[in-house]
Amino acid sequence: MTQLVFHHDINQLNNLQNGTIPVHLYGMGNKNLQIAHIGNMVLDRVRRLGIRLNNQVMDFLTIAMAVTAADTFVLRKDTSNGWCRSFSITLPLCQPDIWQANKVHLEQILHFLSGDIWQFDFQAGGQLPPQPYKLSGRTKLVDLRNKDCVCLFSGGLDSAIGVIDLLEQGHSPVLVSHSYKGDKSRQQAIIQQLNQNGYINQFSQFNAIAQPHSNNGKSTEITMRTRSLNFLAFAIVSAYTLQEVAQKKIDILVPENGVISINAPLTVRRVGALSTRTTHPYFIQEIQKFFTAVNIPFTLRNPYQFKTKGQMIAECKNLPLLQQIIPDTVSCSHWKRKNKQCGVCVPCLIRRASLHYAGITNDAQYEFNDIRQILIHQDRRDDLFALISAIRQKNHRNINQWVLQSGPLPTQQLNQFANVFKSGLDEVEQLLIVNQIL
């Protein structure tokens, strides 16, 4: 089990026992002492919201930082089975008793999300909510006036559709972004298009980055199965401050097509947490229960849970605007390696199939623009073959049982989950037929 000790006061991280990973929260760490760090710019972004957080919201942000850091600094390849790690995390919070009472549930949720074993030791003395910047100061604040909801905004195609639909329905969202390197420019390109098409001042954006740095020169883990937790934490922070301003209940929109959300295993090798579960309905359901238990009163909603990506595009409430924006959106799971979407991973192939379904040809450039070229690259065709395998099974396999392999689902909606998964495979099948692969 890997021990990690977190603290916002770097002096509390000296002289730890050998093998323990010290992590400086909301600071810069220390390279000489090999003290890692995460979230050094986050408090500045939180202060720009102009409202002081309560202790529960601040504590959840701190927990999300710790989880992201642990997920980054401990390599899966060093474990006995090459995947499942065991974490023991010592973490100071503002109100540790509340979290201690709900600790087991949190550990179970994170196990579902990442496939790892999580153990927390919550202690007193956590990072207090920062004092907000004043409106009269020089620092630009996030404009929360007349806004009515919070929407996750990644720079992906689904989130772009989610934002357009909200704006077309007359909503005024706060768009929440986790702006990793490269993501921010994509997000800003989409926002520029929205502003140029008449939506200026109808939305605001809160963006922050919680990039972990190990400070020891060693490689870091890239699977990042817990990445959604920071995203949700930023959304919770934004929703709390917006609720204080609006004085009404605030929902958090999580726009994600049902196929990727369910993420049923395409082959037997992809069962379990080996497939990402960041918006899986069971994760959303359980984190919602957890929020209620610790008195974080916001509802997470995915309005596209039973829509394929193709259906989301075809039914977008401003399709001409979406067509302008599509080339700026990113769906690829590997795009940062070459600053170009690969066109061959599962998210890319689903994206390409969805655009074909909606009859749209205006797309981003891919590393493999010709899908047939994937077939002659042995090291790049694994995802394509996995989708082909799933397509060949979909008409004679029990789809209800299939979608349950990625996690529990509500019985009364099981047929709907099964239908959206099968419809997503149908979209990919049509793309492969047109490209003479099937």
C-alpha positions in Angstrom: 0.0 0.0 0.0 1.4 3.4 -1.0 1.3 6.1 1.7 0.6 9.7 0.6 0.6 12.6 3.1 -1.0 15.9 2.0 -0.9 19.3 3.6 -1.2 22.9 2.5 1.6 23.9 4.9 4.8 22.5 3.4 6.5 22.5 6.8 4.2 19.7 7.8 5.7 17.5 5.0 9.3 17.3 6.2 10.8 14.2 7.8 8.2 11.7 6.8 9.0 8.0 6.9 10.8 6.5 3.9 8.4 5.4 1.1 5.8 8.0 1.9 4.9 10.5 -0.9 4.6 14.1 0.5 2.3 16.3 -1.5 2.0 20.1 -1.0 -1.7 21.2 -1.6 -2.3 24.6 -3.2 1.4 25.3 -3.3 4.6 24.8 -5.3 6.2 21.9 -3.4 10.0 21.6 -3.2 12.2 20.0 -5.8 15.2 19.7 -3.6 13.2 17.8 -0.9 11.2 16.0 -3.7 7.9 17.3 -2.2 5.2 17.0 -5.0 2.5 19.6 -5.4 -0.9 20.1 -6.9 -3.4 23.0 -7.4 -0.9 25.9 -6.9 -3.2 28.2 -9.0 -6.5 26.8 -7.9 -7.1 29.2 -4.9 -6.6 32.2 -7.2 -9.3 30.9 -9.5 -11.6 30.2 -6.6 -11.1 33.8 -5.3 -12.2 35.1 -8.7 -15.7 33.8 -8.1 -16.2 36.7 -5.5 -18.0 34.5 -2.9 -16.4 32.7 0.0 -17.0 28.9 -0.1 -18.4 27.0 2.8 -16.2 24.4 4.5 -17.9 21.3 2.9 -17.4 22.6 -0.6 -13.8 23.5 0.2 -13.1 20.1 1.7 -14.5 18.3 -1.4 -12.2 20.4 -3.6 -9.3 19.4 -1.3 -10.3 15.7 -1.5 -10.4 15.9 -5.3 -6.9 17.4 -5.4 -5.6 14.6 -3.3 -7.2 11.9 -5.4 -5.9 13.3 -8.6 -2.4 13.6 -7.2 -2.4 10.0 -5.9 -3.8 8.7 -9.2 -0.9 10.5 -11.0 2.1 9.8 -8.8 1.6 6.0 -8.3 2.3 3.9 -11.4 0.0 1.0 -12.3 2.8 -0.9 -13.9 4.5 -1.3 -10.5 1.6 -3.3 -9.0 1.5 -7.1 -9.0 -1.3 -7.3 -11.6 -0.3 -4.2 -13.6 -3.4 -2.3 -12.7 -4.9 -2.2 -9.1 -3.0 0.1 -6.7 -3.6 0.6 -3.0 -3.5 4.1 -1.5 -3.4 5.2 2.1 -4.0 9.0 2.1 -3.6 11.3 5.1 -5.4 14.5 4.4 -6.3 17.5 6.7 -9.8 18.9 6.2 -11.8 21.8 7.7 -14.5 19.5 9.0 -13.0 16.0 9.1 -15.8 14.5 11.2 -18.4 14.9 8.4 -16.1 13.2 5.9 -15.0 10.5 8.3 -18.6 9.5 8.8 -19.0 9.0 5.0 -15.5 7.7 4.3 -16.4 4.1 3.4 -18.9 5.3 0.8 -16.3 7.6 -0.8 -13.7 4.8 -0.9 -16.3 2.5 -2.6 -17.1 5.2 -5.2 -13.4 5.7 -6.0 -12.8 2.0 -6.3 -15.6 1.8 -8.9 -14.2 4.8 -10.7 -10.5 3.8 -10.8 -10.3 0.1 -9.9 -8.0 0.9 -7.0 -8.2 0.4 -3.2 -8.5 3.7 -1.4 -8.1 4.4 2.3 -8.4 7.8 3.9 -7.3 9.2 7.2 -9.1 12.6 7.5 -7.5 15.0 10.0 -8.2 18.5 11.3 -6.4 21.6 10.1 -7.4 21.6 6.5 -7.1 24.5 4.0 -9.7 27.1 4.8 -11.8 28.6 2.1 -9.8 31.6 0.6 -11.0 35.1 1.0 -12.6 36.2 -2.4 -11.3 39.1 -4.5 -13.4 42.2 -4.3 -15.4 43.4 -7.2 -13.8 46.9 -6.9 -10.3 45.4 -7.2 -8.1 45.0 -10.3 -8.6 41.3 -10.7 -11.3 40.2 -13.1 -14.1 38.2 -11.4 -16.3 35.5 -12.9 -19.6 37.3 -13.7 -22.4 35.3 -11.9 -25.1 37.9 -12.4 -28.3 36.5 -14.0 -26.7 33.0 -14.5 -29.0 30.0 -13.8 -27.0 26.8 -14.0 -23.6 25.2 -14.3 -22.4 23.1 -17.3 -19.2 21.1 -17.6 -17.3 22.4 -20.6 -14.3 20.3 -21.7 -13.9 21.5 -25.3 -15.3 18.2 -26.6 -18.1 17.8 -29.1 -20.7 16.7 -26.5 -20.0 19.6 -24.2 -20.3 22.0 -27.1 -23.7 20.6 -28.0 -24.7 20.9 -24.3 -23.8 24.5 -24.2 -25.5 25.4 -27.5 -28.7 23.6 -26.4 -28.7 25.5 -23.1 -28.2 28.9 -24.7 -30.9 28.1 -27.3 -33.3 27.2 -24.6 -32.8 30.6 -22.9 -30.5 29.5 -20.1 -27.5 31.4 -18.9 -24.9 28.9 -17.8 -21.6 29.1 -16.0 -19.3 27.0 -18.1 -16.8 25.0 -16.0 -13.5 23.9 -17.5 -10.6 21.9 -16.3 -8.0 23.6 -18.5 -5.1 21.2 -18.9 -2.4 22.3 -21.3 -3.8 22.4 -24.8 -7.4 22.2 -23.6 -7.7 25.9 -22.9 -7.1 27.0 -26.5 -9.7 24.6 -27.8 -12.2 25.8 -25.2 -11.5 29.5 -26.0 -11.9 28.9 -29.7 -15.4 27.5 -29.1 -16.3 30.4 -26.7 -15.1 32.9 -29.4 -17.5 31.3 -31.9 -20.4 31.5 -29.3 -19.6 35.2 -28.7 -19.5 35.9 -32.5 -22.9 34.3 -32.9 -24.9 36.5 -30.6 -24.4 34.8 -27.2 -22.0 37.3 -25.7 -22.8 38.0 -22.0 -25.3 35.1 -21.9 -22.8 32.9 -20.2 -19.7 33.0 -18.0 -16.7 30.7 -17.7 -14.9 29.4 -14.7 -11.7 27.6 -15.6 -8.9 26.2 -13.4 -6.1 23.7 -13.6 -5.0 21.2 -11.0 -1.9 19.9 -12.8 0.0 17.5 -10.4 3.8 17.8 -10.4 5.9 15.0 -8.8 9.1 17.0 -8.4 11.2 13.9 -8.4 11.9 13.5 -12.1 10.1 10.1 -12.3 7.4 9.2 -14.8 3.7 9.7 -13.9 0.6 7.6 -14.5 -1.4 8.6 -17.6 -4.6 6.5 -17.3 -6.2 9.1 -14.9 -9.4 7.2 -14.2 -10.3 9.8 -11.5 -10.0 12.9 -13.7 -13.7 13.6 -13.5 -13.5 14.2 -9.7 -11.5 17.5 -10.2 -14.0 18.5 -12.9 -16.9 17.9 -10.6 -15.1 19.7 -7.8 -14.8 22.8 -9.9 -18.4 22.5 -10.9 -19.5 22.2 -7.2 -17.4 25.3 -6.3 -19.0 27.2 -9.1 -22.5 26.0 -8.3 -22.1 27.0 -4.6 -21.1 30.5 -5.4 -23.8 30.9 -8.1 -26.4 29.6 -5.6 -25.3 32.2 -3.1 -25.8 35.0 -5.8 -29.0 33.7 -7.4 -30.6 32.5 -4.2 -32.1 29.5 -5.9 -31.4 25.9 -6.5 -28.6 25.3 -9.1 -28.2 22.2 -11.3 -25.0 20.9 -12.7 -25.2 19.7 -16.3 -22.9 16.8 -17.4 -23.4 16.6 -21.2 -22.2 13.2 -22.4 -23.7 10.8 -25.0 -25.1 7.6 -23.5 -22.7 5.3 -25.4 -19.5 6.7 -23.9 -21.2 7.3 -20.6 -22.2 3.6 -20.2 -18.9 2.5 -21.9 -19.9 -1.2 -22.1 -16.9 -3.4 -22.8 -16.4 -4.0 -26.5 -14.4 -7.2 -25.8 -13.8 -9.4 -22.8 -10.4 -7.7 -22.3 -12.0 -4.4 -21.6 -14.3 -5.3 -18.7 -14.3 -3.3 -15.5 -12.3 -0.2 -14.6 -10.0 -0.8 -17.7 -12.8 1.2 -19.4 -13.3 4.7 -18.2 -16.3 5.3 -15.9 -16.1 9.1 -15.5 -19.8 9.7 -16.3 -21.2 6.2 -15.8 -24.8 6.4 -14.4 -23.8 4.4 -11.3 -20.9 6.7 -10.5 -23.2 9.8 -10.9 -25.9 8.1 -8.8 -23.5 7.2 -6.0 -21.6 10.6 -5.9 -25.0 12.3 -5.8 -25.9 10.2 -2.7 -22.5 11.1 -1.2 -23.1 14.8 -1.8 -26.4 14.6 -0.1 -24.9 12.9 2.9 -22.2 15.7 3.3 -24.7 18.5 2.7 -23.5 19.5 -0.8 -27.0 20.3 -2.3 -26.6 20.2 -6.0 -28.2 17.8 -8.6 -26.0 16.3 -11.4 -28.0 15.9 -14.7 -27.0 14.3 -18.0 -29.7 15.3 -20.4 -28.2 13.1 -23.1 -28.0 9.8 -21.1 -30.2 8.0 -23.7 -28.9 9.7 -26.8 -26.1 8.5 -29.1 -23.5 11.1 -30.2 -25.1 11.0 -33.6 -28.5 11.8 -32.2 -27.1 14.6 -30.1 -25.6 16.2 -33.2 -28.7 15.7 -35.4 -31.0 17.1 -32.7 -28.7 20.1 -31.7 -30.9 23.2 -31.3 -28.6 25.3 -33.5 -27.0 22.9 -36.0 -25.5 25.6 -38.3 -23.6 27.0 -35.3 -22.5 23.6 -34.3 -21.2 22.9 -37.8 -18.9 26.0 -37.5 -17.7 24.8 -34.1 -17.1 21.1 -34.8 -13.5 21.5 -36.2 -12.5 23.2 -32.9 -13.8 20.4 -30.7 -11.8 17.4 -29.5 -13.0 13.9 -28.9 -9.7 12.0 -29.2 -8.1 10.3 -26.2 -4.6 10.7 -27.6 -4.7 14.1 -29.3 -2.0 15.8 -27.2 0.7 13.5 -28.3 0.8 15.1 -31.8 -1.6 18.0 -31.3 -3.9 16.2 -33.7 -6.8 13.8 -33.2 -5.8 10.3 -34.2 -9.0 9.1 -35.9 -8.4 5.5 -34.8 -9.3 5.4 -31.0 -12.8 4.4 -29.8 -13.8 8.1 -29.1 -12.6 9.2 -32.5 -14.3 6.4 -34.3 -17.6 7.1 -32.5 -17.2 10.8 -33.3 -16.7 10.0 -37.0 -19.6 7.7 -37.0 -21.9 10.2 -35.3 -21.0 12.9 -37.9 -21.7 10.5 -40.7 -25.1 9.6 -39.0 -25.9 13.4 -38.9 -24.8 13.9 -42.5 -22.0 16.3 -41.6 -18.7 16.3 -43.5 -17.1 19.4 -41.9 -14.7 17.8 -39.3 -11.3 18.3 -37.8 -8.2 16.8 -39.5 -7.1 13.4 -38.2 -3.8 11.6 -38.2 -5.7 8.9 -40.2 -8.1 10.8 -42.4 -8.7 7.6 -44.4 -10.2 5.0 -42.0 -9.1 2.2 -44.3 -5.5 3.1 -43.7 -5.9 1.9 -40.1 -6.1 -1.7 -41.3 -2.5 -1.7 -42.5 -1.1 -0.3 -39.2 -0.9 -3.3 -36.9 -0.1 -1.2 -33.8 -3.0 1.2 -34.3 -6.0 -1.0 -35.3 -6.9 -2.5 -31.9 -9.8 -0.2 -31.2 -11.2 -0.6 -34.7 -11.1 -4.4 -34.3 -12.7 -4.1 -30.9 -15.6 -2.2 -32.4 -15.9 -4.6 -35.3 -16.1 -7.5 -32.8 -18.9 -5.7 -30.9 -20.8 -4.9 -34.0 -20.7 -8.6 -35.1 -22.2 -9.6 -31.7 -24.9 -7.0 -31.3 -27.7 -8.7 -33.1 -27.5 -12.0 -31.3 -26.2 -11.1 -27.8 -28.3 -10.1 -24.8 -27.6 -6.4 -24.8 -29.1 -5.8 -21.3 -26.6 -8.2 -19.8 -23.8 -6.6 -21.9 -24.3 -3.0 -20.6 -24.4 -4.3 -17.0 -20.8 -5.5 -17.4 -19.6 -1.9 -17.0 -21.5 -1.4 -13.8 -24.9 -1.5 -12.0 -27.8 0.3 -13.8 -31.4 1.0 -12.7 -33.6 -1.9 -13.6 -36.5 0.2 -14.8 -34.2 2.0 -17.3 -32.2 -1.0 -18.4 -33.9 -1.3 -21.8 -33.1 2.4 -22.5 -29.4 1.9 -21.7 -29.3 -1.2 -23.9 -31.0 0.6 -26.8 -28.6 3.6 -26.8 -25.6 1.3 -26.7 -26.9 -0.8 -29.6 -27.8 2.4 -31.5 -24.3 3.6 -31.0 -22.9 0.4 -32.5 -25.3 0.8 -35.4 -23.9 4.2 -36.1 -20.3 2.9 -36.2 -21.4 -0.1 -38.4 -22.8 2.3 -41.0 -19.6 4.3 -41.1 -17.5 1.1 -41.6 -19.9 -0.1 -44.3 -19.6 3.1 -46.2 -15.8 2.9 -45.9 -15.9 -0.8 -47.1 -14.4 -2.2 -43.9 -17.6 -4.2 -43.2 
